[in-house]
Amino acid sequence: MTAHFKDRLATLAFWLAAGVVVAVLAFLLGYIMFHGFKVIDWKFLTSEPETIKAGGGIGPNIFNSFYLLFLSLIIVVPLGVLAGIYLSEYAKENALTRSIRLSIETLASLPSIVVGLFGLLLFVTALGLGYSLLAGALALTIINLPLMVRITEEALRTVPQDLREASLSLGATKWQTIYKVVLPTALPGLLTGIILASGRILGEAAALIFTAGLTTPRLNFSQWDITSPTCPWNPLRPGETLAVHIWKVNSEAIIPDVRRVADGSSAVLVIIVLLFNFLARWLARRASFRLTGQ
């Protein structure tokens, strides 16, 4: 067997593997869209879910998903970026740093159902938050924080050392170098971490079943008293997200149009995740072009 033949054989194997992945993804997306897209209309996207009769929508669930995404990101992103900066720029290679990295990797491998049960014990019960969006956001922080820390660390390590040395030679302090030079250069990588964390937040269900709850009070969008249980912006109210709604409809719903609601909700969730990823990657490319000209 010649080297040229081996090279062609390996190339063919790579193409076949990539083709299988693309085919499976296309089949899943096609199946979900074929069954769910015909259900989607304005009434379905804006109306309240029903518990007994047919014709319910997913309006509050979409709002809860995006509000929970916002609550989670304002906790995950600052903590993850700061921890990544410490590990990349300040931490020395010693036993403490190795134990921190081991803890991060262990935390990243925890099943989401375990994090949900931990959130039920700590956030819902011990801290007295009850089933709430805030408890769900804290549980999702535990899930996504290791990812954000590692991606931040790796993004900062890709910044050339020459840039740091040039900044320091001009009289900048270490923090000024990190803030003015390193972070802007690593911004595309940081945005990638935010995209990955956001996708997991939008699609997470297991951890939220035990923390954010399975119900949503009737929301009044004209209510601005954040302490009111009907205020949409109240983080201490329960909130059923779209992913949790799909699980609930498929597992225990008694409405007559279960299949219709499940198919439509699944299609909407896939469309939201795809649009969010495309938009975030477009913003990342624009930011990279403005900063590097490439």
C-alpha positions in Angstrom: 0.0 0.0 0.0 1.6 3.3 -1.1 1.7 6.5 0.9 -0.4 8.2 -1.8 -3.1 5.5 -1.5 -3.0 5.8 2.3 -3.4 9.6 2.1 -6.4 9.2 -0.3 -8.0 6.6 2.0 -7.6 8.8 5.1 -9.0 11.8 3.2 -12.0 9.7 2.2 -12.6 8.5 5.8 -12.5 12.1 7.0 -15.0 13.2 4.3 -17.3 10.3 5.1 -17.2 11.1 8.8 -18.0 14.7 8.2 -20.8 13.7 5.7 -22.4 11.4 8.3 -22.4 14.2 10.9 -23.9 16.7 8.4 -26.5 14.2 7.3 -27.6 13.4 10.9 -27.9 17.1 11.7 -29.8 17.8 8.5 -32.2 14.9 9.2 -32.9 16.1 12.7 -33.4 19.8 11.7 -35.5 18.7 8.7 -37.7 16.4 10.9 -38.2 19.1 13.5 -39.0 21.9 11.0 -41.2 19.7 8.9 -43.5 18.8 11.8 -43.2 22.1 13.7 -42.9 25.0 11.3 -46.6 24.6 10.1 -47.7 25.1 13.7 -45.9 28.4 14.2 -48.0 31.6 13.9 -48.4 34.9 15.8 -51.1 33.5 18.2 -48.9 30.5 19.0 -45.9 32.7 19.7 -47.7 35.2 21.9 -50.5 33.4 23.7 -50.5 31.7 27.1 -50.0 27.9 27.4 -53.1 25.9 28.2 -53.3 23.1 30.8 -56.5 21.4 29.8 -58.0 22.7 26.5 -56.4 22.9 23.1 -55.0 26.0 21.4 -52.3 27.1 23.9 -49.2 29.0 23.0 -45.7 29.6 24.3 -45.4 33.4 24.7 -44.4 33.4 28.4 -42.0 30.5 27.9 -40.1 32.4 25.2 -39.9 35.4 27.5 -38.7 33.3 30.4 -36.0 31.7 28.3 -34.5 35.0 27.3 -34.9 36.6 30.7 -33.1 33.6 32.3 -30.4 33.9 29.6 -29.9 37.5 30.7 -29.8 36.7 34.4 -27.4 33.8 33.9 -25.0 35.7 31.6 -24.7 38.7 34.0 -23.4 36.2 36.6 -21.4 33.8 34.4 -19.5 36.2 32.1 -17.9 38.5 34.8 -17.0 35.6 37.0 -15.7 33.4 34.2 -13.7 36.2 32.6 -12.1 37.3 35.9 -11.2 33.7 36.8 -9.8 33.1 33.3 -7.7 36.3 33.6 -6.3 35.1 36.9 -5.4 31.6 35.6 -3.8 33.0 32.4 -2.1 36.2 33.6 -1.4 35.9 37.3 -1.5 32.3 38.6 1.8 30.5 38.9 2.2 26.8 38.0 2.0 25.2 41.5 -0.2 22.8 43.4 -2.9 25.4 44.1 -3.3 26.3 40.4 -3.4 22.6 39.4 -6.1 21.9 42.0 -8.1 24.9 40.7 -7.9 23.5 37.2 -8.8 20.0 38.4 -11.8 21.5 40.2 -12.9 23.3 37.1 -12.7 20.2 35.0 -14.6 18.2 37.6 -17.3 20.8 37.8 -17.6 20.8 34.0 -18.2 17.0 34.0 -21.2 17.1 36.4 -24.5 16.0 34.9 -27.0 18.8 34.8 -29.5 16.7 36.8 -27.0 16.6 39.7 -26.6 20.4 39.5 -30.4 20.7 39.5 -30.7 18.6 42.7 -27.9 20.6 44.3 -29.7 23.8 43.3 -32.9 22.5 44.8 -31.1 21.8 48.2 -29.1 25.0 48.3 -30.8 27.8 46.3 -34.5 26.7 46.5 -34.5 25.3 50.1 -31.5 26.5 52.1 -31.4 30.1 50.8 -35.1 30.3 50.6 -35.3 31.5 47.0 -38.0 28.9 46.2 -38.7 27.9 42.6 -37.6 31.0 40.9 -35.7 32.3 37.9 -32.9 33.5 40.1 -32.5 30.0 41.5 -32.4 28.7 37.9 -29.9 31.3 36.9 -27.6 30.3 39.8 -27.8 26.6 38.9 -27.0 27.5 35.3 -24.0 29.5 36.5 -22.6 26.3 38.1 -23.0 24.5 34.8 -21.5 27.2 32.5 -18.9 28.8 34.7 -16.2 26.1 34.0 -16.8 26.4 30.3 -16.4 30.2 30.4 -13.3 30.0 32.6 -11.5 27.6 30.3 -12.4 29.4 27.1 -11.3 32.7 28.6 -8.0 31.2 29.7 -7.4 29.7 26.3 -8.4 32.9 24.4 -6.0 35.0 26.5 -3.1 32.5 26.0 -3.5 32.9 22.2 -2.6 36.6 22.4 1.0 37.0 21.3 3.4 37.8 24.1 4.9 40.5 22.0 1.8 42.6 22.5 2.1 42.4 26.2 5.8 43.3 26.2 5.2 46.2 23.8 2.5 47.6 26.1 4.6 47.2 29.3 7.6 48.8 27.6 5.5 51.9 26.9 4.9 52.3 30.6 1.5 50.6 31.0 0.8 48.6 34.1 0.0 44.9 34.0 -3.7 45.6 34.5 -3.7 48.3 31.8 -2.1 45.9 29.4 -4.7 43.3 30.2 -7.6 45.7 29.9 -6.4 47.8 26.9 -4.5 45.2 24.9 -5.1 41.5 25.8 -8.8 41.5 26.4 -9.7 43.4 23.1 -7.4 41.1 21.1 -9.0 38.0 22.7 -12.5 39.3 22.2 -13.5 36.9 19.4 -12.6 33.9 21.6 -14.5 35.4 24.5 -17.6 35.8 22.3 -17.3 32.2 21.3 -17.5 31.2 25.0 -20.5 33.4 25.5 -22.2 31.8 22.4 -21.6 28.3 23.7 -22.8 29.2 27.2 -25.9 30.9 25.8 -26.8 27.9 23.7 -26.6 25.6 26.7 -28.7 28.0 28.7 -31.4 28.1 26.1 -31.5 24.4 25.7 -31.1 23.3 29.4 -34.1 21.6 31.0 -33.0 19.1 33.7 -31.4 21.6 36.1 -34.3 24.1 35.7 -37.0 21.5 36.5 -35.7 21.5 40.1 -34.9 25.2 40.4 -36.9 27.5 38.1 -40.1 25.4 38.4 -42.7 24.0 36.0 -45.2 26.8 36.1 -45.4 30.5 35.2 -47.8 32.9 36.8 -50.0 35.0 34.5 -47.7 37.8 33.5 -48.8 41.5 33.3 -46.4 43.4 31.1 -47.8 46.7 32.3 -46.8 45.8 35.9 -43.5 47.4 36.8 -43.4 46.5 40.5 -40.6 44.1 40.5 -41.7 42.6 43.8 -45.1 41.6 42.3 -45.5 37.9 41.3 -47.2 39.0 38.1 -44.3 41.3 37.1 -42.3 39.7 34.2 -39.1 41.2 35.5 -39.4 39.7 39.0 -36.4 37.3 39.3 -38.0 35.6 42.4 -41.1 34.3 40.5 -41.2 30.8 39.0 -40.6 30.6 35.3 -41.1 27.7 32.9 -38.6 28.1 30.0 -39.2 26.8 26.5 -37.0 23.7 27.0 -38.7 22.8 30.2 -42.1 23.4 28.5 -41.2 20.9 25.8 -40.3 18.3 28.4 -43.4 18.9 30.4 -45.7 18.7 27.4 -44.2 15.4 26.2 -44.2 13.8 29.7 -47.3 14.9 31.6 -49.5 17.2 29.6 -53.2 16.3 29.2 -54.1 18.8 26.5 -55.6 17.2 23.4 -53.1 18.8 21.0 -49.9 17.6 22.8 -48.2 16.7 19.5 -49.0 20.1 18.0 -47.6 22.1 20.9 -44.5 19.9 21.3 -43.6 20.1 17.6 -44.2 23.8 17.4 -42.2 24.5 20.6 -39.3 22.3 19.4 -39.2 24.2 16.1 -39.2 27.6 17.8 -36.4 26.6 20.2 -34.2 25.3 17.3 -34.9 28.5 15.3 -34.0 30.7 18.3 -30.8 28.8 19.0 -29.8 29.0 15.3 -30.6 32.7 15.0 -28.8 33.5 18.2 -25.7 31.6 17.1 -25.6 33.3 13.6 -26.1 36.7 15.1 -23.4 36.2 17.8 -20.9 34.9 15.2 -21.6 37.8 12.9 -21.0 40.2 15.8 -17.8 38.3 16.7 -16.5 38.6 13.1 -17.3 42.3 13.0 -15.5 42.8 16.3 -12.5 40.9 15.1 -12.4 42.9 11.9 -12.6 46.2 13.8 -9.8 45.2 16.1 -7.4 43.3 13.8 -8.5 44.3 10.3 -8.8 40.6 9.3 
